[in-house]
Amino acid sequence: MATTIINPAPNTNASNDSWIGFLLGTIVLIILVVIFFVYVLPLIRGLSGKGGIQVNLPKTVNVNVQQSK
């Protein structure tokens, strides 16, 4: 029995739609990075068990400025 090899014709169409996949992938990647920094990273830091940062402020602050001559 003879073997027949059929090669498909080469694709010579210069398609301008090849950049759309790259653009959509880039947009999805940017959205995922923003979601990570806005939601996931603060959640991970909150689960570390440190209890947050405590800031102690004085009840009064002296804002009198004395000018020297």
PyMOL commands that set and color helices and strands:
alter all, ss='L'
color gray80, all
select helices_A, chain A and resi 18-46
alter helices_A, ss='H'
color red, helices_A
deselect
rebuild
show_as cartoon
